[in-house]
């Protein structure tokens, strides 16, 4: 059995530690000392590092980890020049086998937040490590990509099995759901989800992972074909949106300016 443990870092990051039978891999190690402390505390041997994209809060710990552990570093080939120590550049459709952990990931290209962003999907274990592309209740900002790219990336993730566990890299859930409730006030499932997540956070428990089933129900960026969200986008645009991509783009611009009352 594989255990997935969140390692909180910085203000709201989660570094993901996958471990079992004394072996471990880590996803997006923004802080190497946090990871090293977790490995020592649990008596684990690091076997691999998985990176979704090049932002500093996802790769800042690579140097510290590589100095102590000579392990492969997997990451997007398209961002190889920005990821120091990358040893295994990956393209869409590649496979990453971690036999010591009995995991076999498929690589999904999901540009939008960055141009080379990838996600790691483990079909048998129903795990998705999606970095900053899909969040519980939301999605990442478009720092490098286009709305068309991000919308296509989210649709690709949406198509995975509904029971897939969504391991994103930030604790943004309450603010995301606050926006979702504002954009789609007729969706009663969002209010129920806010209440559930508030209970978790009151006990200092992570709201992540979510599930794709939950995201299809509550995440506005996966629901751009819904009438209430189309109407919300039209109100922002001052005219009917041309298609779902334009709905997505209008919602994302609105979210960029939104100031949540929930944290």
C-alpha positions as CSV (number, residue, x, y, z in Angstrom):
1,X,0.0,0.0,0.0
2,X,1.2,3.5,-0.9
3,X,0.7,6.4,1.5
4,X,0.5,9.9,0.2
5,X,1.4,12.5,2.8
6,X,1.1,16.2,2.4
7,X,4.2,18.2,3.5
8,X,3.1,21.8,4.1
9,X,5.6,24.4,3.0
10,X,5.7,28.2,2.6
11,X,2.3,29.9,3.1
12,X,0.1,27.4,1.4
13,X,2.1,24.8,-0.6
14,X,1.8,21.0,-0.4
15,X,4.8,18.9,-1.3
16,X,3.6,15.4,-1.8
17,X,5.5,12.5,-0.3
18,X,4.6,9.0,-1.7
19,X,5.9,6.2,0.5
20,X,5.7,2.6,1.3
21,X,7.9,-0.3,2.5
22,X,10.7,2.2,3.4
23,X,10.8,3.8,-0.1
24,X,9.7,7.2,-1.1
25,X,9.2,9.6,-4.0
26,X,8.3,13.3,-3.7
27,X,6.3,15.6,-6.0
28,X,7.2,19.2,-6.5
29,X,9.8,19.7,-3.7
30,X,9.8,23.4,-3.3
31,X,11.6,23.2,0.1
32,X,14.3,20.5,0.3
33,X,14.7,20.8,4.1
34,X,11.0,20.0,4.6
35,X,11.3,16.9,2.5
36,X,14.6,15.8,4.1
37,X,13.1,16.1,7.6
38,X,10.1,14.0,6.6
39,X,12.3,11.3,5.1
40,X,14.5,11.2,8.2
41,X,11.6,11.2,10.6
42,X,10.0,8.2,8.8
43,X,13.2,6.3,8.0
44,X,12.5,6.5,4.2
45,X,14.9,6.1,1.3
46,X,14.2,8.6,-1.5
47,X,14.0,6.9,-4.9
48,X,12.7,9.6,-7.3
49,X,11.6,13.2,-7.6
50,X,8.7,14.2,-9.8
51,X,8.3,17.8,-11.0
52,X,5.2,19.3,-12.7
53,X,6.6,22.7,-13.8
54,X,9.4,25.1,-13.3
55,X,8.2,27.6,-10.7
56,X,10.4,28.1,-7.7
57,X,8.0,26.9,-5.1
58,X,8.0,23.6,-6.9
59,X,11.7,23.1,-7.6
60,X,13.5,25.1,-4.9
61,X,14.5,22.0,-3.0
62,X,16.0,20.1,-5.8
63,X,19.6,21.0,-5.0
64,X,19.3,20.0,-1.3
65,X,17.7,16.7,-2.1
66,X,20.2,15.8,-4.9
67,X,23.1,16.6,-2.6
68,X,21.9,13.9,-0.2
69,X,20.2,11.5,-2.6
70,X,21.5,10.5,-6.1
71,X,18.0,9.9,-7.6
72,X,16.4,10.6,-10.9
73,X,14.6,13.9,-11.3
74,X,11.6,13.7,-13.7
75,X,10.0,16.8,-15.2
76,X,8.8,18.4,-18.4
77,X,11.2,18.4,-21.3
78,X,9.7,21.7,-22.5
79,X,11.0,23.3,-19.3
80,X,14.3,21.5,-19.0
81,X,16.3,24.7,-19.2
82,X,14.5,26.1,-16.1
83,X,14.7,23.0,-13.9
84,X,18.2,22.5,-12.5
85,X,19.2,18.9,-12.1
86,X,16.5,17.5,-14.3
87,X,17.7,14.0,-15.4
88,X,14.6,12.5,-17.0
89,X,12.9,14.9,-19.4
90,X,9.3,13.9,-20.1
91,X,6.9,14.4,-23.0
92,X,3.2,13.9,-23.3
93,X,2.3,10.2,-23.1
94,X,5.6,9.1,-21.5
95,X,5.6,6.6,-18.6
96,X,7.3,6.9,-15.3
97,X,7.7,3.5,-13.5
98,X,8.6,3.5,-9.9
99,X,8.9,-0.3,-9.2
100,X,9.9,0.1,-5.6
101,X,6.6,1.9,-5.0
102,X,4.6,-0.2,-7.4
103,X,3.5,2.9,-9.3
104,X,3.3,3.6,-13.0
105,X,2.5,7.1,-14.0
106,X,1.3,8.3,-17.4
107,X,2.5,11.9,-18.3
108,X,-0.2,14.3,-19.4
109,X,0.8,17.6,-21.0
110,X,-1.4,20.3,-19.5
111,X,-0.1,23.7,-20.6
112,X,-1.7,26.9,-19.4
113,X,-0.3,27.9,-16.0
114,X,3.1,27.4,-17.7
115,X,3.8,26.3,-21.3
116,X,5.5,23.0,-20.3
117,X,3.3,22.0,-17.3
118,X,2.7,18.3,-17.0
119,X,0.6,16.1,-14.7
120,X,1.3,12.6,-13.4
121,X,-1.6,10.1,-13.6
122,X,-1.6,6.7,-11.9
123,X,-4.6,4.9,-13.3
124,X,-4.6,1.8,-11.0
125,X,-4.0,3.7,-7.8
126,X,-6.4,6.5,-9.1
127,X,-3.9,9.3,-8.3
128,X,-3.4,12.6,-10.1
129,X,-0.6,15.0,-9.3
130,X,-1.5,18.1,-11.3
131,X,0.7,20.8,-9.8
132,X,-0.9,24.2,-10.4
133,X,-3.2,23.3,-13.4
134,X,-6.3,22.0,-11.5
135,X,-7.0,23.0,-7.9
136,X,-9.7,21.8,-5.7
137,X,-12.5,24.2,-6.6
138,X,-10.4,26.2,-9.1
139,X,-7.5,26.3,-11.5
140,X,-4.2,28.0,-11.9
141,X,-3.5,31.4,-13.3
142,X,-2.5,31.7,-16.9
143,X,1.1,33.0,-16.4
144,X,2.4,31.7,-19.8
145,X,-0.4,29.9,-21.7
146,X,-3.6,30.9,-23.4
147,X,-7.2,30.4,-22.3
148,X,-7.5,27.9,-25.1
149,X,-4.6,25.9,-23.8
150,X,-5.7,25.9,-20.2
151,X,-9.3,25.0,-21.1
152,X,-8.1,22.1,-23.2
153,X,-5.8,21.0,-20.3
154,X,-8.7,21.1,-17.8
155,X,-11.0,19.2,-20.2
156,X,-8.3,16.5,-20.5
157,X,-8.1,16.1,-16.7
158,X,-11.9,16.3,-16.4
159,X,-12.1,13.2,-18.7
160,X,-10.2,11.0,-16.2
161,X,-12.2,8.6,-14.1
162,X,-14.4,10.4,-11.5
163,X,-12.9,8.5,-8.5
164,X,-9.4,9.9,-9.4
165,X,-7.9,11.7,-6.4
166,X,-6.8,15.2,-7.2
167,X,-3.5,16.1,-5.5
168,X,-2.9,19.8,-6.3
169,X,-0.1,21.9,-4.9
170,X,-1.8,24.6,-2.9
171,X,-4.4,25.0,-0.1
172,X,-6.6,27.4,-2.0
173,X,-9.9,25.5,-1.6
174,X,-12.0,27.8,0.5
175,X,-11.2,30.9,-1.6
176,X,-11.8,28.9,-4.7
177,X,-15.2,27.7,-3.5
178,X,-16.1,31.2,-2.4
179,X,-15.6,32.4,-6.0
180,X,-17.4,29.3,-7.3
181,X,-20.4,30.1,-5.1
182,X,-20.4,33.7,-6.4
183,X,-20.2,32.6,-10.0
184,X,-22.8,29.9,-9.7
185,X,-25.0,30.7,-6.7
186,X,-27.7,28.2,-7.8
187,X,-25.4,25.3,-7.2
188,X,-26.3,24.0,-3.8
189,X,-23.4,21.5,-3.8
190,X,-20.9,24.3,-3.5
191,X,-22.4,25.5,-0.2
192,X,-22.3,22.0,1.2
193,X,-18.7,21.7,0.1
194,X,-17.7,25.0,1.7
195,X,-19.2,23.7,5.0
196,X,-17.3,20.4,4.7
197,X,-14.0,22.1,4.0
198,X,-14.4,24.7,6.7
199,X,-14.7,21.8,9.1
200,X,-11.5,20.3,7.9
201,X,-9.6,23.6,8.0
202,X,-10.9,24.3,11.5
203,X,-9.1,21.1,12.6
204,X,-6.0,22.1,10.6
205,X,-6.6,19.3,8.2
206,X,-5.9,19.6,4.4
207,X,-8.7,20.0,2.0
208,X,-6.6,18.2,-0.6
209,X,-7.0,15.7,-2.2
210,X,-10.3,16.2,-3.9
211,X,-11.9,13.9,-6.4
212,X,-12.7,14.5,-10.0
213,X,-16.3,13.7,-9.2
214,X,-16.4,16.5,-6.8
215,X,-14.6,18.9,-9.2
216,X,-17.2,18.1,-11.9
217,X,-19.9,19.1,-9.4
218,X,-18.4,22.3,-7.9
219,X,-15.5,23.6,-9.9
220,X,-16.6,26.4,-12.3
221,X,-13.7,25.9,-14.6
222,X,-14.8,22.4,-15.3
223,X,-18.4,23.5,-15.7
224,X,-18.2,26.1,-18.5
225,X,-21.1,24.5,-20.4
226,X,-23.5,25.1,-17.5
227,X,-26.2,27.7,-18.1
228,X,-25.7,29.7,-14.9
229,X,-21.9,30.1,-15.6
230,X,-22.6,30.9,-19.3
231,X,-24.9,33.7,-18.1
232,X,-22.3,34.9,-15.6
233,X,-19.7,35.1,-18.3
234,X,-22.1,37.0,-20.5
235,X,-22.7,39.5,-17.8
236,X,-18.9,40.0,-17.5
237,X,-18.5,40.3,-21.3
238,X,-21.5,42.4,-22.0
239,X,-22.6,40.0,-24.7
240,X,-23.1,36.2,-25.1
241,X,-19.9,34.2,-25.1
242,X,-18.9,32.6,-28.4
243,X,-18.1,29.2,-26.9
244,X,-16.9,27.4,-23.7
245,X,-13.4,28.7,-24.1
246,X,-14.7,32.3,-23.9
247,X,-16.8,31.4,-20.8
248,X,-13.6,30.0,-19.2
249,X,-11.6,33.0,-20.1
250,X,-14.2,35.4,-18.7
251,X,-14.4,33.4,-15.4
252,X,-10.6,33.2,-15.1
253,X,-10.2,37.0,-15.6
254,X,-12.9,37.5,-13.0
255,X,-11.2,35.2,-10.6
256,X,-7.9,37.0,-11.1
257,X,-9.6,40.1,-9.6
258,X,-11.8,38.4,-7.0
259,X,-11.1,39.0,-3.3
260,X,-12.4,36.1,-1.3
261,X,-13.8,36.5,2.2
262,X,-12.9,32.8,2.9
263,X,-9.4,31.6,3.7
